[in-house]
Amino acid sequence: MSFPDLLASLGSRFEGLRGKLTANQPLSAVTWLRAGGPAQLLFQPADEEDLAQFLSVLPEEIPVLTIGLGSNLLVRDGGIEGVVIRLGARGFGAVEVLDGGRIRAGAAVPDKRLAEAAADAGIGGFAFYTGIPGGIGGALRMNAGAHGTETCNRLVEVTAIDRKGARHVLTNADMGYSYRHSSAAPGLVFTSAVFEGPLEDEAKIRTEMAEVVAHRERAQPIREKTGGSTFKNPPGNSAWKVIDAAGCRGLTVGGAQMSEMHCNFMINTGTATGHDLELLGETVRRRVREHSGVELEWEIKRLGQFLPGEEISPFLD
Ligand SMILES: Cc1cc2nc3c(=O)[nH]c(=O)nc-3n(C[C@H](O)[C@H](O)[C@H](O)COP(=O)(O)OP(=O)(O)OC[C@H]3O[C@@H](n4cnc5c(N)ncnc54)[C@H](O)[C@@H]3O)c2cc1C
């Protein structure tokens, strides 16, 4: 499966850009679930200015999607039409400790690294990031959280570039946060953010971080090809409980399986396609609705298009 080469048709517009452009780049290599088709054009900007320039010259009708470290993504087998932007550590990987318990991090900084830097600086409240394998860009979009703390509890402001290449600074309130969701305009590319936490004793912070790691090791299949929690917790309930009750622990479709260890984690046992993974998810939703009447909502972001003839109708949507 490959798309028409956008570089061949648009290449002259991109002269002077310092980032990397790759046509038909397979995305299975950069997602945790290791499945799915290519990006029609992948752009890895050199820095924020390069990103803004790229977006300002890209024709408006070309769709743009930003991905982070791919730990919450299910890419469909037909791939993603248009441009996929991926921010790399070189231009977006800086961490800077500011005054007053504040810390700035680029969008490509892994959550764990922010937790480490905060601990080094004696800034508390970031231990939850130790167990989340994504990057700051994804955390900002997903309102990533664990152990009772969410991104919105620590966020001060976000810098973002819009679809036309203009730079914006958004406050925490502008991000419109709710559980695993931000209502900030979908086209924004987050490039960095400022966070804040209470000044605390480093040893206490390190103990909390170690507890988070130990919990993950015990309870989650963190060494598998997975996307983390497949579904959001329904109000007042846990997704894993209703999945388990519906008999879906260990359920498989092709190479996709609901983990035996944590049945809200979907895993690629080795050969899963995007189709296997999504069909498994929809099957789980159907069985849970039939068993307990609960309507599960996907937490994993499904992106891109189906291969012809492999369309999956969402069971509940
Ligand atoms: C083993 C495991 C455990 C996990 N545990 C947790 C957990 O405890 N809590 C939790 O909340 N999540 C958890 N996750 C899910 C995932 O790690 C988080 O959602 C994470 O925040 C996603 O970040 P990412 O960089 O991987 O983003 P991606 O998965 O690449 O993208 C996620 C979303 O963010 C958007 N996005 C990414 N970067 C940007 C950017 N720079 N600008 C604009 N939009 C952007 C994408 O378009 C997409 O919609 C887990 C995942 C795994 C595999």
PDBQT file of the ligand as one rigid body, heavy atoms in Angstrom, charges set to zero:
ROOT
HETATM    1  C1  LIG A 401       2.467   0.551  28.453  1.00  0.00    +0.000 C 
HETATM    2  C2  LIG A 401       1.631   1.813  28.366  1.00  0.00    +0.000 A 
HETATM    3  C3  LIG A 401       1.153   2.405  29.513  1.00  0.00    +0.000 A 
HETATM    4  C4  LIG A 401       0.393   3.580  29.447  1.00  0.00    +0.000 A 
HETATM    5  N1  LIG A 401      -0.061   4.143  30.596  1.00  0.00    +0.000 NA
HETATM    6  C5  LIG A 401      -0.762   5.295  30.549  1.00  0.00    +0.000 A 
HETATM    7  C6  LIG A 401      -1.234   5.933  31.750  1.00  0.00    +0.000 A 
HETATM    8  O1  LIG A 401      -1.002   5.471  32.850  1.00  0.00    +0.000 OA
HETATM    9  N2  LIG A 401      -1.908   7.101  31.618  1.00  0.00    +0.000 N 
HETATM   10  C7  LIG A 401      -2.173   7.666  30.423  1.00  0.00    +0.000 A 
HETATM   11  O2  LIG A 401      -2.794   8.739  30.377  1.00  0.00    +0.000 OA
HETATM   12  N3  LIG A 401      -1.767   7.088  29.270  1.00  0.00    +0.000 NA
HETATM   13  C8  LIG A 401      -1.067   5.928  29.300  1.00  0.00    +0.000 A 
HETATM   14  N4  LIG A 401      -0.648   5.340  28.139  1.00  0.00    +0.000 N 
HETATM   15  C9  LIG A 401      -1.035   5.935  26.847  1.00  0.00    +0.000 C 
HETATM   16  C10 LIG A 401      -0.029   6.939  26.276  1.00  0.00    +0.000 C 
HETATM   17  O3  LIG A 401       1.299   6.684  26.761  1.00  0.00    +0.000 OA
HETATM   18  C11 LIG A 401      -0.415   8.387  26.591  1.00  0.00    +0.000 C 
HETATM   19  O4  LIG A 401      -1.666   8.706  26.027  1.00  0.00    +0.000 OA
HETATM   20  C12 LIG A 401       0.618   9.368  26.053  1.00  0.00    +0.000 C 
HETATM   21  O5  LIG A 401       0.326  10.643  26.564  1.00  0.00    +0.000 OA
HETATM   22  C13 LIG A 401       0.661   9.431  24.537  1.00  0.00    +0.000 C 
HETATM   23  O6  LIG A 401       1.817  10.185  24.178  1.00  0.00    +0.000 OA
HETATM   24  P1  LIG A 401       2.581   9.918  22.806  1.00  0.00    +0.000 P 
HETATM   25  O7  LIG A 401       3.711  10.872  22.731  1.00  0.00    +0.000 OA
HETATM   26  O8  LIG A 401       2.934   8.498  22.666  1.00  0.00    +0.000 OA
HETATM   27  O9  LIG A 401       1.463  10.355  21.764  1.00  0.00    +0.000 OA
HETATM   28  P2  LIG A 401       0.872   9.551  20.517  1.00  0.00    +0.000 P 
HETATM   29  O10 LIG A 401       0.376   8.228  20.963  1.00  0.00    +0.000 OA
HETATM   30  O11 LIG A 401       1.843   9.573  19.409  1.00  0.00    +0.000 OA
HETATM   31  O12 LIG A 401      -0.376  10.483  20.151  1.00  0.00    +0.000 OA
HETATM   32  C14 LIG A 401      -1.474  10.581  21.044  1.00  0.00    +0.000 C 
HETATM   33  C15 LIG A 401      -2.352  11.760  20.628  1.00  0.00    +0.000 C 
HETATM   34  O13 LIG A 401      -1.632  12.965  20.844  1.00  0.00    +0.000 OA
HETATM   35  C16 LIG A 401      -1.549  13.733  19.641  1.00  0.00    +0.000 C 
HETATM   36  N5  LIG A 401      -0.234  14.400  19.656  1.00  0.00    +0.000 N 
HETATM   37  C17 LIG A 401       0.964  13.832  19.922  1.00  0.00    +0.000 A 
HETATM   38  N6  LIG A 401       1.934  14.763  19.897  1.00  0.00    +0.000 NA
HETATM   39  C18 LIG A 401       1.340  15.939  19.618  1.00  0.00    +0.000 A 
HETATM   40  C19 LIG A 401       1.819  17.284  19.458  1.00  0.00    +0.000 A 
HETATM   41  N7  LIG A 401       3.108  17.601  19.577  1.00  0.00    +0.000 N 
HETATM   42  N8  LIG A 401       0.927  18.243  19.150  1.00  0.00    +0.000 NA
HETATM   43  C20 LIG A 401      -0.390  17.944  19.006  1.00  0.00    +0.000 A 
HETATM   44  N9  LIG A 401      -0.905  16.705  19.156  1.00  0.00    +0.000 NA
HETATM   45  C21 LIG A 401      -0.058  15.718  19.451  1.00  0.00    +0.000 A 
HETATM   46  C22 LIG A 401      -1.740  12.715  18.527  1.00  0.00    +0.000 C 
HETATM   47  O14 LIG A 401      -2.278  13.322  17.358  1.00  0.00    +0.000 OA
HETATM   48  C23 LIG A 401      -2.728  11.754  19.150  1.00  0.00    +0.000 C 
HETATM   49  O15 LIG A 401      -4.034  12.270  19.054  1.00  0.00    +0.000 OA
HETATM   50  C24 LIG A 401       0.101   4.163  28.190  1.00  0.00    +0.000 A 
HETATM   51  C25 LIG A 401       0.591   3.567  27.017  1.00  0.00    +0.000 A 
HETATM   52  C26 LIG A 401       1.348   2.399  27.102  1.00  0.00    +0.000 A 
HETATM   53  C27 LIG A 401       1.876   1.790  25.821  1.00  0.00    +0.000 C 
ENDROOT
TORSDOF 0
